Amino acid sequence: MQLFKFGQNYFNSKKMNSALQQDLNDFENILEKAKQQAIGFLNDLENIPTSKKETIDTNRELNQSGLGSLAVLEEFNNRLVPLMVASPGPRYWGFVTGGSTPASIAGDWLASIYDQNTQAVASQGGNSALIEFETIHLLLQLLKLPKSFLGGFVTGATMSNFTCLGVARQWFGKQFGKDFAKNGISEPINILTATPHSSSIKSLSMLGIGSQNYTTIKTTSGNREAVDIQDLEKNIKKLDGKPFILISSAGTVNTADFDDFESISKLREQYNFWWHIDAAFGGFAAVSEKYKHFVKGWEEADSITIDCHKWLNVPYENAFYLIKEQHTSLQIETFQNSNAPYLGNPLENFNYLNVLPENSRRLRALPVWFSLLAYGKEGFQDIIEKSIALALHFGNMLIEDKVFELLAPIRLNNVCFTLKGNHNQEKVSEFLIQLNNTGKVFMTPTVYQNRKGIRASFVNWRTTENDIRIVIDEMKEVFSKI
């Protein structure tokens, strides 16, 4: 009773916090100011540096009463905007990062405004998960994959690989009649792979399998990163009938190489294994009639990882997993909230909280839904084929300049190159640092077949031939000074 009176007295005497009340009254103006700032940034992307050296003192004191949104926006402009780079821009060629199309930005903004807790398909708390279901259905059409795959949205390739390999781990345990999700790993897990992405190795660490507990298969001869099928089968036979997990690649980091999925499909007829494909960006080759042969046979896989913030060009932190529907029970066993009655019975109604690592999930599908409907199959085919054409054009200009050389053939959208001649190897790192410091372009370092190199990734819908000319000119200028 006393507690009730305290609550009643509190609400009788207190009004809304003054800063919150002020913002509530000025909501439209705040959003308009933010919108205008966003438009200004996007319209000036060409002139904003791709890298910066600015810094701030991060020991800022938290104020007592609050400044209100407009004052904070002003401080953001003065202190934090100088830290921002043109990562959505046309010459940000590092990390295989796309930009954000107008439709995807609209969808992302609205995902924040509607602020849905995307969980169950049938729920009194809302049915926004139906949007996720529909978006996965649209993506399957774009990628020409069968409806036998079910999927959902996560933050990026790391969490998508983690999700898929988590279910693979549970599958492996079941081959021995064991439940690894409940009781922990009690059998050594056999992992075979040729050129795995670092996020897959990180996932093995997080899953308790071990980041070093995998067998590296040889790659195909001829300057390739694809798995050697003969060596793969040789290592399979060494397992003497034991199950294993195969991690294969649809677009390797350095050279965008692809494993031979048709040959792997044939191995499935003879051997017992979970087949996972990391197709973070390379999976989008399926959209193009010219390049879809790279992924021929991938529909036979058990699970696939794909990033949306790469070639779909939606705002960062957006990816999805695909897992065959026949494995749904394993997925629920792996990720279910079994000790949380308030979340419902995981076996009665589908709920994303019981098939994914995150319980808290925003409506990440919405910017993808907007993009797919806004630009359609042809729009994304154009983006993908244009990106590949630009990569080839950039590669040709590098060769013509005779200062640079390609480290590997250009198969898709990644260009892996270096300074020509072994005598220039010691200059590669300094060259890239100086080039990135110009703020005109951003590329990342790599090592390929024991040689220092540079990697340029073409995925941004804004990039043009003129951007390549600008970058080549900067590269010549920088090289002349080192």
Secondary structure as UniProt FT lines:
FT   HELIX           2..13
FT   HELIX           18..25
FT   HELIX           27..43
FT   HELIX           45..47
FT   HELIX           69..75
FT   HELIX           76..80
FT   HELIX           81..83
FT   TURN            87..88
FT   TURN            90..91
FT   TURN            95..96
FT   HELIX           102..114
FT   TURN            124..125
FT   HELIX           129..143
FT   TURN            147..148
FT   STRAND          149..154
FT   HELIX           157..174
FT   TURN            175..177
FT   HELIX           180..183
FT   STRAND          191..193
FT   HELIX           198..206
FT   TURN            207..208
FT   TURN            211..212
FT   STRAND          215..216
FT   TURN            221..223
FT   HELIX           229..238
FT   TURN            239..241
FT   STRAND          244..250
FT   TURN            253..255
FT   HELIX           261..268
FT   TURN            269..270
FT   STRAND          273..278
FT   TURN            280..281
FT   HELIX           282..287
FT   TURN            289..291
FT   HELIX           292..295
FT   TURN            296..297
FT   HELIX           298..300
FT   STRAND          303..307
FT   TURN            309..312
FT   STRAND          319..324
FT   HELIX           325..327
FT   HELIX           328..335
FT   TURN            338..339
FT   HELIX           341..343
FT   TURN            346..348
FT   HELIX           352..354
FT   HELIX           365..401
FT   STRAND          404..406
FT   STRAND          414..419
FT   HELIX           422..427
FT   HELIX           428..437
FT   STRAND          444..448
FT   TURN            449..450
FT   STRAND          451..457
FT   TURN            461..462
FT   HELIX           465..479
FT   TURN            480..481
//
